[in-house]
Structures are given as C-alpha cells and as structure tokens.
Amino acid sequence: MIPDDDLSRSLTVTSPDDPSTTYISLVGNTYAMLISGEQTDGAYCLIDMRVPDGGGPPPHRHDFEEMFTVLEGEIEFTFRGEKHVARAGTTLNIPANAPHNFRNVSGAPARMLCMCTPAGQDEYFQKIGDVVTGPDAPASHLTPDEVMERRRRAAELADSYRSVFL
C-alpha cells in the first residue's frame, strides 16, 4: 500500500539561471547544485556540471549510483578501465562501487547533469569546493598550498561521504 502524501514536502522547481543556485568550483569544473538531498529527503541530488576541456575528477568509486546525461559537448568516461565517449544526448549509469572517472577530451567545453542516489555528493562537493558567482565564473585560482589543502580536505572527508580515490 502507498503511504499518504507527505504534505510537509513541497514541489521543487529549479534552474541553473536561478539566482539562488549555488555554484561550486571544483577541480577546474563548475557545478550548479540544482536539487539537494535536503530537498529530496535524501533520496537523490541533481548537479549541473560544466566541464572545461581537460576537466574531470581523478579515478574514484563510491557506494551510491551515479547517472550522467551529457547535454553539450562530449565526455570520455572510464568505467572499470574501459573508455567510453559520451556525446550530447547520451545517458550513462555508473553502478555503486564501480571504479570510474570522466575527462573532457573534446577540445571544447561540455555540460552534463549528474544524479546521485542516495544524496550526499552535493554536500561533499560544497565542503571541498569553492563557491563561485555563477556558471560562467572563472575557476578558483588557487595557490599551490590551497590546492594541497583542497586535496587534503577531499581525502579526509571522502570516507564520510562513502567515496574512495584510486
């Protein structure tokens, strides 16, 4: 039987152009936090990722599902050591615990949506990245010491957010 409607939860309507959207600069990418785990009662989060040429995270894995839909450009995903090129319109699902990473090797900017279920990646990104003013804001210019601090913080918090860097 389906439970009653939870009237304490409201409709979420969002856009990357909404002035209240939080933008995070992380490893050269800009991530718009569209829907947070707080808004979905922890079920999932949705992140609009803008990835410059050459951008992308290091190899990692985590115990939650991650789905990507490429909106613009193309992204090379490495999944369990095998490379896959995803062009605009392509959707990929990364199963929990599988080693993976992605890199924009197209020579042009790319953009994709990333849904993580359950949520938590949204909080992790906000704790390890830097808030910027919008989708086209330049990536944070960090000193070598600041880069090392961000890496230390990412590694220190990874376990709390069920992630491992490989």
C-alpha angles and dihedrals in degrees: 000000000000116000120241119273111278100232091188088072120076137200114275117215116178143166132184085237093059109115090224093060113116115226120200126197108212129164089342094307128108116225123193111205099221102167122012131207087245089062093049098043087250095303096120145327130223123214128186105215123201109193120189121213106289093018128130142103127278119260111291145146136210139184097250134076119260123194124190129193114190109222101175134013124353136289130200111224121195110205118181088339096309120112122227125181113217119196129192110302095028121123123199129186119206110204118228115275095015116132112242148140138177135221133186103231096158099101091241137070118278134197133201143164118240122197119190121193121227099025125245103101088086091059092044093053091050091052097048102033135064124252112241131187101251150330094291097042112124116258114267111276102224130187116235088258091052091049090052090048091052091049091048091049092047091051093044093052098037095090091051088056094046095250135127128195113220 
